[in-house]
Amino acid sequence: MSNKRNLFITSIVGIAVILGFVALRGVKVPPEGTEGAIGAANRYTSSQIGDKDVMVTDQQIQAFLQSDLFHKIATNREFQKVALSVDYQKLVAMTEFQKVTSLEEFQKLAPLAEFKSVTALVEFQKLAPLAEFQTLVANADFEKLVENADFEKLVENADFEKLMVQAELAKVTTIEEFQKIVAMAEFKNLAPLAEFKTVVALAEFKNLVPLAEFKTIVPMAEFQTLLANADYQKIAPMAEFQTLVASADYGRLAPMAEFQKIVPLAEFQTLLANVDYHKIAPMAEFQKLVEMGDLAKALPTVIE
């Protein structure tokens, strides 16, 4: 038996054993001359693996691996690359990942350069789950202000940070930080704006101003563009989205062009909802099969 054939058999046996809900009902290599009964889903066969090579007892998993759905997505080049990603393997079983990636809004956002850049930032990952941040990004006045260069400079100013931490603007006309702030050209430009008055009065804004992460993303053009995106505004308040983007694994996966291409595919969405696939995806044996290319053709067709 060739090395490649042995690797196929080893990989498939490994999948059958681990997926057997700890030890399903057994996986065996029949003795020479023994012929198994042909089961369901014999759609795809491999010339390198015969009926006598491997027998898998779990019909549900076998049917899934032999299905048209799995064959179509398994032969997709982008999926093969994504499936080999350690970050993807960690995320695939998360209900948040499944729910968010199925949203039309997310599918529109995923390919956007701004969305990829921002969600990959450690600073954004820390801010996204914060209730204060969610309240602020949903605020129309903040959306207007964030594109204002004067506002960006003010947010980065240490004296302004102290001012926000210490007291209300209207009550601190005598403190040194306030005197420094009102002398700034940026403050003079912003003071007459209704949206500035509204935003600086928000408790959420005062809580966020001292955070280094907030100071980092506010001046970013990508963040400002994302903030104005209607699809982002729809999914930003979702708990599932906040949990997902707070994950460093997602931050590394998001920039992958292959991931962005497969997210809108109906086959990929159906696959994500399949519990058997969740068990297969992180397995080393499955990863070996992915590397070989056409997974569906490499799988056995005989079910006991």
C-alpha positions in Angstrom: 0.0 0.0 0.0 1.5 3.3 -1.0 2.4 6.0 1.6 -0.3 8.3 0.2 -2.9 5.6 0.5 -1.8 4.9 4.1 -2.1 8.6 5.0 -5.7 8.7 3.5 -6.7 5.7 5.6 -5.0 6.9 8.8 -6.6 10.3 8.4 -10.1 8.9 7.8 -9.8 6.4 10.7 -8.7 9.3 13.0 -11.8 11.3 12.0 -14.1 8.4 12.6 -12.7 7.6 16.0 -12.7 11.1 17.4 -16.0 12.1 15.9 -17.6 9.0 17.5 -18.7 11.1 20.5 -15.5 10.0 22.2 -15.6 6.4 20.8 -18.6 6.2 18.5 -19.2 2.6 17.7 -15.9 1.6 16.2 -13.8 2.0 13.1 -12.1 -1.0 11.5 -10.0 -2.1 8.6 -11.7 -5.3 7.4 -9.6 -8.4 6.8 -8.5 -9.3 3.3 -11.4 -10.7 1.3 -14.1 -9.2 3.5 -16.6 -7.1 1.7 -18.8 -4.5 3.5 -22.4 -3.5 2.7 -22.8 -0.5 0.6 -24.5 2.3 2.5 -26.0 5.7 1.8 -24.3 8.6 0.1 -21.9 6.8 -2.3 -21.7 9.8 -4.6 -18.0 10.4 -4.6 -15.4 7.7 -4.8 -11.6 7.6 -4.9 -9.6 5.2 -7.2 -7.0 5.1 -4.5 -9.3 3.9 -1.7 -11.4 0.8 -2.3 -14.5 -0.6 -0.6 -12.3 -2.8 1.5 -10.0 -0.2 2.9 -12.0 1.5 5.6 -15.4 0.9 7.1 -17.0 3.7 9.2 -20.0 2.9 11.4 -21.4 6.4 11.9 -23.9 6.9 9.1 -24.8 10.5 10.0 -21.2 11.7 9.7 -20.5 9.5 6.7 -23.5 11.0 4.9 -22.4 14.5 5.8 -18.9 14.0 4.4 -20.3 12.4 1.2 -23.0 15.1 0.6 -23.1 17.5 -2.4 -22.9 20.4 0.1 -19.6 19.2 1.6 -18.1 18.2 -1.7 -18.8 21.7 -3.2 -17.3 23.6 -0.3 -14.4 21.1 0.2 -13.2 21.6 -3.3 -13.2 25.4 -2.9 -9.6 26.7 -2.9 -10.5 29.6 -0.5 -12.2 27.3 1.9 -9.2 24.9 1.9 -6.9 27.8 2.9 -9.2 29.1 5.6 -9.9 25.6 7.0 -6.1 25.3 7.7 -6.1 28.4 9.8 -5.7 27.8 13.5 -7.7 30.9 14.2 -10.6 29.6 12.1 -10.5 26.2 13.8 -10.9 27.9 17.2 -13.8 30.1 16.0 -15.8 27.6 14.0 -17.8 26.1 16.9 -18.6 29.5 18.4 -22.3 30.3 18.1 -21.3 34.0 17.8 -19.2 33.2 14.8 -21.9 31.3 13.2 -24.6 33.9 13.8 -22.6 37.0 12.8 -21.1 35.5 9.6 -24.6 34.6 8.5 -25.8 38.2 8.6 -26.1 40.0 5.3 -24.6 43.1 6.9 -21.5 41.3 8.0 -21.1 39.7 4.5 -21.1 43.2 3.0 -18.7 44.5 5.6 -16.2 41.6 5.5 -14.5 42.6 2.2 -14.2 46.3 3.2 -10.6 47.5 3.8 -11.8 49.7 6.6 -13.6 46.8 8.4 -10.6 44.5 8.0 -8.2 47.1 9.4 -10.3 48.2 12.3 -11.4 44.7 13.5 -7.8 43.5 13.3 -6.7 46.2 15.8 -6.1 45.1 19.4 -7.4 48.4 20.5 -10.7 47.8 18.8 -10.9 44.3 20.2 -10.7 45.8 23.7 -13.2 48.6 23.1 -15.9 46.6 21.2 -17.4 44.8 24.2 -17.6 48.0 26.3 -21.1 49.3 26.8 -19.8 52.9 26.7 -18.2 52.3 23.3 -21.4 50.8 21.9 -23.5 53.7 23.1 -21.0 56.2 21.6 -20.7 54.6 18.2 -24.5 54.6 17.9 -24.6 58.3 18.6 -25.2 60.5 15.5 -23.4 63.5 17.1 -20.3 61.4 17.8 -20.4 60.2 14.2 -20.3 63.8 13.0 -17.6 64.9 15.4 -15.2 62.0 14.8 -14.3 63.2 11.3 -13.5 66.7 12.7 -9.7 67.2 12.9 -10.1 69.5 15.8 -12.0 66.9 17.8 -9.3 64.3 17.0 -6.6 66.6 18.5 -8.7 67.4 21.5 -9.3 63.7 22.3 -5.6 63.1 22.2 -4.9 66.0 24.5 -3.8 65.0 28.0 -5.3 68.1 29.6 -8.7 67.4 28.0 -8.5 63.8 29.4 -7.9 65.2 32.9 -10.8 67.6 32.4 -13.2 64.8 31.4 -12.1 62.7 34.4 -12.4 65.4 37.0 -15.6 67.2 36.4 -18.3 68.7 34.1 -17.1 71.4 31.8 -19.6 73.9 33.2 -18.2 73.4 36.7 -14.5 73.7 36.2 -13.9 77.1 34.8 -11.2 77.8 37.3 -9.0 74.7 37.0 -5.8 74.8 35.1 -6.7 72.1 32.6 -9.8 73.9 31.6 -7.9 77.2 31.1 -5.4 75.4 28.8 -8.2 73.7 26.9 -10.3 76.9 26.2 -7.1 78.5 24.8 -6.8 75.9 22.2 -7.8 76.8 18.7 -9.4 73.3 18.3 -11.6 73.9 21.3 -12.7 77.3 20.1 -13.7 75.7 16.8 -15.6 72.9 18.5 -17.3 74.8 21.3 -20.2 76.3 19.2 -21.1 72.9 17.7 -24.3 71.4 19.1 -22.9 67.9 18.6 -19.8 68.7 20.6 -21.9 69.9 23.5 -23.9 66.8 23.4 -21.0 64.3 23.2 -18.8 65.9 25.9 -21.8 65.7 28.3 -22.1 61.9 27.8 -20.9 59.8 30.7 -19.8 57.2 28.2 -17.6 59.7 26.4 -16.0 60.7 29.7 -15.3 57.1 30.6 -13.7 56.4 27.2 -11.5 59.5 26.8 -8.8 58.2 29.2 -8.4 54.9 27.4 -5.3 54.7 25.1 -7.3 52.4 22.8 -9.9 55.1 22.3 -7.3 57.7 21.5 -5.7 55.4 18.9 -8.8 54.6 16.9 -10.7 57.9 16.9 -8.3 59.6 14.5 -8.2 56.7 12.1 -9.8 57.3 8.8 -10.8 53.6 8.6 -12.7 53.9 11.9 -14.4 57.0 10.8 -15.5 55.5 7.5 -16.7 52.3 9.3 -18.7 54.4 11.8 -20.7 56.0 9.0 -21.5 52.6 7.4 -25.1 51.6 7.9 -24.3 47.9 8.0 -21.8 48.4 10.8 -24.4 50.4 12.7 -26.8 47.5 12.5 -24.4 44.8 13.8 -22.3 46.9 16.3 -24.8 46.7 19.1 -25.1 42.9 18.8 -23.7 40.9 21.8 -22.5 38.2 19.4 -20.6 40.7 17.2 -19.0 42.3 20.3 -17.9 38.9 21.5 -16.6 37.9 18.1 -14.6 41.0 17.4 -13.1 40.9 20.9 -11.4 37.7 19.9 -7.8 37.9 18.8 -8.4 34.8 16.7 -11.0 36.7 14.7 -8.7 39.7 14.4 -6.1 37.5 12.7 -8.7 35.7 10.5 -10.6 38.9 9.3 -7.9 40.2 6.9 -7.7 36.9 5.0 -8.9 37.5 1.4 -10.0 33.8 1.3 -12.2 34.2 4.4 -13.9 37.3 2.9 -14.7 35.3 -0.3 -16.3 32.3 1.4 -18.3 34.1 4.0 -21.2 34.9 1.6 -21.4 31.4 0.2 -24.6 29.5 1.1 -22.6 26.3 1.3 -20.2 27.8 3.9 -23.1 29.1 6.0 -24.8 25.7 6.0 -21.5 24.0 6.8 -21.0 26.3 9.8 -24.4 25.3 11.2 -23.5 21.6 11.1 -22.5 20.1 14.4 -20.6 17.2 12.8 -18.4 19.7 11.0 -17.6 21.5 14.3 -16.1 18.3 15.5 -14.1 17.6 12.3 -12.7 21.1 11.7 -10.0 21.3 14.5 -8.8 17.7 13.9 -5.2 17.1 12.7 -6.5 14.3 10.5 -8.9 16.6 8.8 -6.2 19.2 8.3 -4.1 16.6 6.5 -7.1 15.8 4.2 -7.6 19.5 3.6 -4.0 19.9 2.5 -4.5 17.1 0.0 -7.2 19.0 -1.9 -10.4 17.3 -2.8 -11.7 16.1 0.6 -14.9 14.5 -0.7 -13.1 12.2 -3.1 -10.6 11.1 -0.5 -13.3 9.9 1.9 -14.5 6.2 2.2 -17.8 5.1 0.7 -18.5 2.0 2.7 -20.7 2.1 5.8 -21.3 -0.8 8.0 
